Amino acid sequence: MVRYYLIEFADGSVTRSADPWARAAGANGRRSMVVDLSRTDPDGWDADRRPTTPMSSDVIWETHIGDFSNAQSSGVPAEHRGKYLAFTDSGTTLNGEGTFPTCVEYLKNLGITVVQLLPFYDYGSVDETRTGGYNWGYDPVNYNVPEGSYSTNPYDGAVRIRECKAMVQALHAAGITVVMDVVYNHMYTTDNWFERVVPGYFCRRTDDGAFANGSGCGCDMATEHEMFRRFMVESVTYWASEYHLDGFRFDLMGLIDVETMRRIRASLDALPNGRSILMYGEPWAAGQSAPLPGTILADKQALPRLDSRIGHFCDTTRDAIKGHVFYRDQPGYVNGAAQQNRQAVLDAVDAHRHAVAREGEAGQIIQYVSAHDDLTLWDKLSISMRGNGANHLPDNTMYDDVLQGSTCAQEVLNANLLAAGIIATSAGLPFMLSGEEFARTKYGDDNSFDSGSRINELDWRRASDMQGLVRYYADLIAMRADDPAWFDAARTVVPTESSMIAFLVGRHAVLVNPDVREHVMPLTVMNRTVAQCGGDTESVSPLWRCMLDSTSDRYAISGRCDAQAGSGACVLNDAGFHVAARSLSIWTRGRSDDQAI
């Protein structure tokens, strides 16, 4: 059944609108549909359950439904590429040749526990009646309806619902939870269904009557108004219960009021196993909005007012490690400005718990260096490290589509290894853009929201070519899963010279050397710090084992560059810990049966 609504106002004017509360729609979301939701459940839906991975083991991998499988190299059948159903295709391999796992099989091998999907509610920038359209989807039309361009039949509102559920079901079967990126802070246009139904109520207005634009998109939603607050609570709860979603990432959370975020948390908590549902967002806005007087928005200043189980992205960590996102050439700790950013990185690894600007509890902090916004990590490193004196890349390497300057790819790879290692050894919840682990490039495009599939799609050939880097990420993920201390235990700084950093986490020591020469950490300094933490220092030296060394041949990209990784392995002898140039190493003490990676 298809429904239009004709709304007659007191002045006699009539407006046609879809239902803002609709749960199904036809192509492009212009017509609301009434469907029997029980008939949209895929086989086995009643038995679908959220994976029970502890939060201390979680690693978030962000992707776009189209990016995930649009490329032929994904090995996904052509009819499922770029669709919800691509996630249901098991056993996919590179180009379908059976040699290298892709898509969900790849994620299982990597150890990913959480997939965060860019918006997949119904959005307005892609014409669902045509093929080849592309957008990230930060332009909502129908909040409670799945996007039709990801379905095999956008005209039948039931199909997109069933296929969306099948995607979630397949990820759950693989042991992976699903987080939905939600955009309640603004809508696609000021001529939205809410404004058509009750003009002037659902969108914020400035004193002169103009639409507020703190989102940069022209129409901020009035989350503090009771009816839209209620809508948000019911909408999020609906997605969690009907689609079995495991979490929600709130776009521009700094435009949403604190009280609404609290009520959403309480509503999710009331669901069966609802306390395990993730909630986190961006604690900032794109500009000034116009909320009602007295409204407290969920930005950085208001973080202490949020429930301790509402998390946030930490841009302080991001910028300290790789350089500011708004300045392409500006380096961070791993790519040329180590001394300037050393203290900020030390604050970051302890989740800023002892920093001047405290960020909250460790479990609230999303630690990351790349996301869909801005440059990919590889592109940021490539651009910011040009001209630093490294060798030119040979024209015939796989990196020549990334680096056009004088930086050797191995130097960029070393910086990538350092950045990933710092995030993985930091307290908090690690997050990465899909493909960060295989040096994903968007060819310098820092805002690819409508740049099309060629720029945005995951190139699974690159994952195969960069298996050394992929293996490094997998080892870091496995290491975190093996010891909850990585998630929230306090970090103790070990005194070092130069720009090197060293810190203790439980039984582990992390040594990071961003410099171009080897450094030696005296064993006496390490032992003294262990003793100050109450650790046993007797016979420490024989029991220190190197568990991971970024200079290991295990992580090399053979045959791709003339330069060598680092300057030699990290070793321990009577003089102390020899920390190779441009390296990160992890050492563990106290158990003779610990196995190095």
C-alpha positions in Angstrom: 0.0 0.0 0.0 1.3 3.5 -1.0 0.2 6.6 0.9 0.3 10.3 0.3 -0.7 12.8 2.9 -2.5 16.0 2.0 -2.2 18.5 4.9 -4.7 21.4 5.0 -3.6 24.4 7.1 -5.8 27.0 8.8 -5.3 29.4 6.0 -6.7 26.9 3.5 -3.4 26.0 1.9 -2.7 22.4 1.1 0.7 20.6 1.2 1.5 17.1 0.0 3.9 15.1 2.2 5.2 11.7 2.9 5.0 10.5 6.5 8.1 11.6 8.5 7.5 8.5 10.7 7.3 6.1 7.7 9.1 2.8 7.9 9.0 1.9 4.2 9.0 3.9 1.0 9.1 3.5 -2.8 11.9 4.7 -5.1 13.6 7.8 -3.9 11.5 8.0 -0.8 8.8 10.2 -2.1 5.9 7.9 -1.2 5.4 6.3 2.1 4.4 2.6 2.2 2.7 0.4 4.7 4.3 -3.0 5.0 4.0 -6.0 7.3 7.4 -5.9 8.8 7.2 -9.5 10.0 7.1 -10.5 6.3 10.4 -8.7 5.7 12.4 -11.0 8.0 15.0 -13.2 6.3 15.1 -16.9 7.1 16.5 -17.4 10.6 16.0 -13.8 11.7 14.3 -14.9 15.0 17.5 -16.7 15.9 19.8 -13.8 15.0 21.7 -12.6 18.1 24.3 -9.8 18.7 27.8 -11.2 19.0 29.1 -11.1 22.6 32.6 -9.8 22.1 33.7 -7.8 25.2 34.2 -4.1 24.5 37.8 -4.4 25.6 38.4 -6.5 22.4 36.5 -4.3 20.0 38.1 -2.7 17.0 35.9 -0.5 14.7 36.3 -0.6 10.9 34.4 2.1 9.1 33.1 1.5 5.5 30.5 2.6 3.0 28.2 -0.1 1.7 29.1 0.7 -1.9 32.8 1.1 -1.3 32.9 -2.4 0.3 32.1 -4.3 -2.8 31.8 -2.0 -5.8 35.2 -3.1 -7.3 35.4 -6.1 -9.4 38.4 -7.2 -7.3 36.0 -7.8 -4.4 35.0 -11.1 -6.0 31.3 -10.3 -5.2 28.8 -11.4 -8.0 28.0 -8.4 -10.2 24.4 -8.3 -9.2 25.4 -7.8 -5.5 28.2 -5.3 -5.9 27.5 -2.1 -4.0 24.5 -3.7 -2.4 23.4 -4.9 1.1 23.6 -8.5 -0.2 27.3 -8.2 -0.9 27.7 -8.8 2.9 25.8 -12.1 2.5 28.2 -13.6 -0.1 30.4 -16.0 1.8 33.9 -17.2 0.7 34.6 -14.2 -1.6 38.2 -13.9 -2.9 40.2 -11.5 -5.0 38.6 -11.4 -8.5 36.9 -14.6 -7.6 40.2 -16.5 -8.1 40.3 -18.2 -4.7 43.8 -16.8 -3.7 43.1 -14.0 -1.3 40.0 -13.5 0.9 37.9 -10.3 0.5 34.9 -8.6 2.1 33.5 -10.5 5.1 36.0 -13.3 4.9 38.8 -10.7 5.0 37.3 -9.0 8.0 37.2 -12.3 9.9 40.9 -12.9 9.2 41.8 -9.3 10.2 40.0 -9.7 13.5 37.5 -6.9 13.1 34.7 -7.0 15.7 32.7 -3.9 14.8 31.8 -2.6 11.3 30.5 1.0 11.3 28.5 1.7 8.1 28.1 5.2 6.6 24.4 6.2 6.5 22.0 3.7 5.1 18.7 5.3 5.9 16.9 6.7 2.9 18.9 9.7 1.6 18.3 12.2 -1.2 21.5 12.7 -3.3 21.4 9.5 -5.3 18.6 8.7 -7.8 17.6 5.2 -6.9 16.0 4.6 -10.4 19.4 4.8 -12.1 22.6 2.9 -11.6 26.1 4.4 -11.0 25.1 7.1 -8.5 27.3 7.7 -5.5 27.2 9.7 -2.3 28.2 9.1 1.3 24.6 9.7 2.4 24.7 12.6 4.9 21.5 14.0 3.5 18.5 12.3 5.2 15.1 12.1 3.6 13.4 9.3 5.5 15.1 8.5 8.8 13.3 5.1 9.4 13.6 3.7 5.9 16.7 1.9 4.5 18.3 3.4 1.4 17.0 2.0 -1.8 20.1 2.3 -4.0 21.7 -0.5 -1.9 18.8 -2.9 -2.6 18.3 -5.0 -5.7 14.8 -3.5 -6.2 14.3 0.1 -5.0 10.7 0.2 -6.2 9.5 -2.4 -3.7 9.8 -1.0 -0.2 9.8 -4.5 1.4 12.9 -5.6 -0.6 15.3 -3.0 0.9 14.1 -3.9 4.4 14.7 -7.6 3.9 18.1 -7.2 2.3 19.2 -4.7 4.9 18.3 -7.2 7.7 20.1 -9.9 5.7 23.3 -7.8 5.7 23.1 -7.4 9.5 22.4 -11.1 9.9 25.4 -12.1 7.8 27.8 -9.9 9.8 26.4 -11.2 13.1 27.0 -14.8 11.8 30.6 -13.8 11.2 31.0 -12.5 14.8 30.9 -8.9 13.8 28.6 -6.2 15.3 27.0 -3.4 13.2 27.0 0.3 14.0 24.8 2.6 12.0 26.0 6.2 11.2 23.0 8.4 11.9 22.5 12.1 10.9 19.8 13.6 13.1 21.4 17.0 13.2 20.2 18.1 9.7 18.2 17.0 6.7 18.8 17.0 3.0 16.7 20.1 2.3 14.7 22.8 4.1 11.7 21.4 2.1 11.6 18.2 4.2 8.7 16.2 5.4 8.9 17.7 8.9 8.7 21.2 7.6 5.8 20.3 5.3 3.8 18.9 8.2 4.6 21.5 10.9 6.4 24.5 9.3 8.7 26.3 11.7 8.8 23.7 14.4 11.2 20.9 13.6 14.1 22.9 12.2 16.1 25.6 14.2 15.7 29.2 13.1 17.8 32.2 13.8 16.3 35.4 15.2 15.6 36.7 11.7 13.7 33.5 10.8 16.4 32.0 8.6 17.2 28.3 8.9 20.2 27.7 11.3 23.3 26.3 9.6 25.6 24.9 12.3 25.8 21.7 10.2 27.0 23.5 7.0 24.0 21.9 5.2 21.4 24.6 5.6 18.8 23.2 8.0 19.8 22.2 11.6 17.2 20.0 13.3 15.7 21.2 16.6 16.7 18.2 18.7 15.7 20.1 21.9 12.0 20.5 20.7 10.0 17.8 22.5 8.5 16.2 19.4 11.7 15.9 17.5 13.5 14.7 20.6 10.8 12.0 20.9 11.2 11.2 17.2 14.9 10.7 17.6 14.5 8.4 20.7 11.9 6.3 18.9 13.8 6.2 15.6 17.1 4.9 17.2 15.2 2.4 19.3 13.3 1.2 16.2 16.5 0.6 14.3 18.0 -1.3 17.2 15.0 -3.5 17.8 13.7 -4.1 14.2 17.1 -4.4 12.5 19.1 -5.8 15.4 21.7 -3.0 15.2 24.5 -3.0 17.8 25.4 0.6 17.9 25.0 4.2 16.6 27.5 6.8 15.6 26.1 10.3 15.8 27.2 12.7 13.1 28.0 16.2 14.4 26.8 15.2 17.9 27.8 18.7 19.0 24.5 19.9 17.4 22.4 17.5 19.4 21.4 18.5 22.9 22.6 16.6 26.0 19.2 15.7 27.2 18.2 14.0 24.0 21.4 11.9 24.0 20.7 10.9 27.6 17.1 9.8 26.7 18.3 7.8 23.7 20.8 6.0 26.0 18.1 5.2 28.5 15.7 3.9 25.8 18.4 1.6 24.4 19.3 0.4 27.8 15.7 -0.7 28.3 15.9 -3.1 25.4 16.9 -6.8 25.9 20.8 -6.6 26.2 20.4 -3.0 25.4 23.2 -1.8 27.7 25.7 -3.4 25.3 24.6 -1.2 22.4 27.3 1.3 21.5 26.6 5.0 21.3 29.3 7.5 20.3 29.6 10.6 18.1 31.5 13.7 16.9 31.6 16.2 19.8 31.7 19.2 17.5 29.7 21.1 14.9 30.5 22.7 11.6 29.4 26.2 12.7 27.1 28.1 14.9 23.5 26.8 15.4 20.4 28.4 17.0 19.1 26.1 19.8 16.6 27.3 22.3 18.1 29.4 25.2 19.5 27.3 27.9 20.0 24.2 25.7 23.2 22.4 26.4 24.7 20.8 23.3 26.7 17.6 23.4 30.0 19.2 22.3 33.5 18.8 23.9 32.6 21.2 26.8 29.6 19.1 27.7 31.2 15.7 27.7 31.2 15.4 31.5 27.4 15.8 31.3 26.9 12.8 29.1 26.4 9.2 30.3 29.7 7.5 30.7 28.6 5.0 28.0 28.2 7.7 25.3 31.6 7.9 23.6 33.2 10.4 21.3 35.9 10.8 18.6 39.1 12.2 19.9 40.5 14.6 17.3 43.3 15.6 19.7 44.8 12.1 19.3 44.3 12.2 15.6 46.0 15.5 15.0 48.9 14.8 17.4 49.9 11.6 15.6 49.6 12.6 12.0 49.2 16.4 11.9 46.1 18.6 11.7 43.5 17.4 9.2 42.8 20.9 7.9 46.4 21.5 6.9 47.5 18.9 4.4 51.2 19.6 4.7 51.3 19.8 8.5 53.1 16.8 10.1 52.5 15.1 13.4 54.5 12.9 15.7 55.1 10.0 13.2 55.7 12.1 10.1 58.2 14.9 10.9 57.1 16.8 14.0 57.9 14.3 16.8 59.3 16.7 19.4 56.5 19.2 19.0 53.8 16.5 19.5 55.6 14.2 22.0 53.6 15.2 25.1 50.3 15.2 23.2 50.9 11.6 22.1 51.8 10.6 25.7 48.5 12.1 26.8 46.7 10.3 24.0 48.0 6.8 24.9 46.5 7.2 28.4 43.2 8.4 26.9 44.0 12.0 28.1 43.1 11.0 31.7 45.8 13.2 33.2 45.9 15.9 30.5 44.9 19.5 31.2 41.8 19.0 29.0 40.4 15.7 30.2 38.4 13.8 27.6 36.4 11.4 29.9 36.7 7.8 30.8 38.9 5.5 28.6 35.9 3.6 27.3 34.3 6.8 26.0 37.2 7.7 23.8 37.4 6.7 20.1 41.1 6.6 19.2 41.8 7.1 15.5 43.9 8.6 12.8 41.6 8.1 9.8 37.9 8.2 8.9 35.8 8.8 5.8 36.3 12.6 6.2 39.6 14.3 5.1 42.6 12.6 3.7 43.2 8.9 4.1 46.1 8.1 6.5 48.3 7.0 3.6 47.5 10.2 1.6 48.1 12.5 4.6 51.5 10.9 5.3 52.4 10.9 1.6 51.6 14.6 1.2 53.1 15.8 4.5 56.3 13.9 4.2 57.3 15.1 0.7 60.6 16.9 0.6 61.9 15.4 3.8 65.1 14.1 2.2 64.0 10.5 1.5 64.7 8.8 -1.8 62.5 9.3 -4.8 60.2 6.5 -5.6 60.9 4.4 -8.7 58.2 5.0 -11.3 57.4 1.3 -11.6 56.3 0.7 -8.0 52.8 0.3 -6.7 53.1 3.5 -4.8 53.5 5.9 -7.8 49.8 6.5 -7.8 50.1 7.8 -4.2 53.3 9.7 -4.0 54.2 12.3 -6.6 57.0 13.9 -4.6 60.4 12.8 -3.2 59.3 10.6 -0.3 60.2 6.9 -0.5 57.3 4.7 0.0 59.1 2.8 2.8 59.4 6.0 4.8 55.6 6.5 4.4 55.1 2.8 5.4 57.2 3.3 8.5 55.1 6.3 9.5 51.9 4.2 8.9 53.3 1.4 11.1 54.0 3.9 13.9 50.6 5.5 13.7 48.7 2.2 13.8 50.9 0.9 16.6 50.2 4.0 18.8 46.5 3.8 18.3 46.5 0.0 19.0 48.4 0.5 22.3 46.4 3.5 23.5 43.6 3.2 26.0 40.1 3.6 24.6 38.3 2.1 21.6 40.4 1.9 18.4 38.8 2.9 15.1 40.0 2.9 11.5 38.8 3.8 8.0 38.4 0.7 5.9 41.6 0.1 3.9 43.8 2.0 6.3 45.4 -1.3 7.0 46.4 -1.7 3.3 47.5 1.9 2.6 44.2 3.0 1.1 44.5 6.0 -1.2 41.9 8.4 -2.6 44.5 10.1 -4.7 44.6 13.1 -2.5 40.8 13.7 -2.4 40.0 14.9 1.1 36.3 15.3 0.6 35.2 12.4 -1.6 31.5 12.4 -0.6 30.3 12.5 -4.2 33.6 11.7 -6.1 32.2 8.4 -7.4 33.1 4.8 -7.0 36.5 4.9 -8.8 37.9 7.2 -6.1 36.1 5.6 -3.1 35.9 1.9 -3.7 38.1 -0.5 -1.8 40.8 -1.9 -4.1 41.1 -5.4 -2.9 44.2 -5.9 -5.1 45.9 -3.5 -2.9 45.0 -5.5 0.2 46.7 -8.5 -1.4 49.8 -6.5 -2.4 50.1 -4.9 1.0 49.8 -8.2 3.0 52.7 -7.2 5.3 50.9 -4.1 6.5 47.6 -6.0 6.8 49.4 -8.6 8.9 50.7 -5.9 11.2 47.2 -4.6 11.8 45.9 -8.1 12.4 48.7 -8.8 15.0 47.9 -5.6 16.8 44.2 -6.5 16.9 45.0 -9.9 18.2 47.3 -8.5 20.9 44.5 -6.2 22.2 42.0 -9.0 22.3 44.4 -11.1 24.4 44.7 -8.7 27.3 42.0 -6.3 28.5 44.7 -4.0 30.0 45.1 -2.5 26.6 41.6 -1.1 26.7 41.5 0.8 30.0 44.6 0.2 32.2 46.6 3.2 33.2 49.7 4.0 31.2 52.9 4.7 33.1 55.5 6.9 31.2 59.1 5.6 31.2 61.6 8.5 31.1 63.3 8.8 27.7 65.6 11.1 25.9 65.0 12.8 22.5 61.5 12.4 21.0 61.2 8.7 21.7 58.3 7.7 24.0 58.0 4.6 26.2 55.2 3.5 28.6 54.1 0.6 30.6 50.6 -1.1 30.3 50.1 -4.0 32.7 52.8 -6.5 31.9 53.8 -4.8 28.7 56.2 -2.1 27.6 55.8 0.0 24.5 58.8 1.7 22.9 58.2 4.1 20.0 61.1 5.7 18.2 60.1 8.3 15.5 63.7 9.4 14.9 66.0 8.3 12.0 68.6 6.8 14.3 68.6 4.0 16.9 68.0 4.8 20.6 69.0 2.7 23.6 66.7 2.5 26.6 68.8 1.5 29.6 67.4 -1.6 31.3 67.9 0.1 34.7 65.5 2.9 33.7 62.9 0.4 32.7 63.3 -1.6 35.9 63.1 1.4 38.1 59.8 2.5 36.5 58.5 -1.0 36.9 59.4 -1.0 40.6 57.7 2.4 41.1 54.5 0.8 39.7 54.8 -2.0 42.2 56.1 -4.6 39.8 58.6 -7.4 40.5 62.0 -6.4 39.2 63.8 -9.6 40.1 65.3 -11.4 37.2 63.5 -9.0 34.9 65.9 -9.1 32.0 65.6 -12.8 31.1 61.8 -12.5 31.1 61.4 -9.5 28.8 60.3 -10.8 25.5 59.8 -8.8 22.3 56.2 -9.6 21.3 56.0 -7.3 18.2 58.6 -5.3 16.3 57.5 -3.1 13.4 60.8 -3.6 11.7 60.2 -7.4 11.4 60.4 -9.0 8.0 56.9 -10.2 8.8 55.6 -6.8 8.0 57.8 -6.0 5.0 56.4 -5.2 1.5 58.8 -7.2 -0.5 59.9 -6.1 -3.9 58.1 -2.7 -3.7 60.8 -0.3 -2.9 64.6 -0.2 -2.7 64.7 1.2 0.8 64.9 -1.1 3.8 62.5 -1.1 6.7 63.9 0.7 9.7 67.6 0.2 10.6 67.5 -3.3 12.1 65.6 -5.3 14.6 64.8 -4.1 18.1 66.9 -6.1 20.6 67.6 -6.4 24.3 71.1 -6.9 25.8 73.1 -5.9 28.8 73.1 -2.3 27.6 69.3 -2.2 27.4 66.6 -2.0 24.8 68.0 -1.1 21.4 65.1 0.6 19.7 65.6 0.7 15.9 65.1 3.9 13.9 61.5 4.6 12.9 60.1 1.7 14.9 57.5 0.6 17.4 58.1 -2.5 19.6 56.1 -4.2 22.3 57.7 -6.1 25.1 56.1 -8.4 27.7 57.5 -9.5 31.1 56.7 -12.0 33.8 55.8 -15.2 31.9 58.3 -17.4 30.3 55.7 -19.0 28.1 54.7 -15.8 26.2 55.0 -16.3 22.5 56.2 -13.5 20.3 54.2 -12.7 17.2 
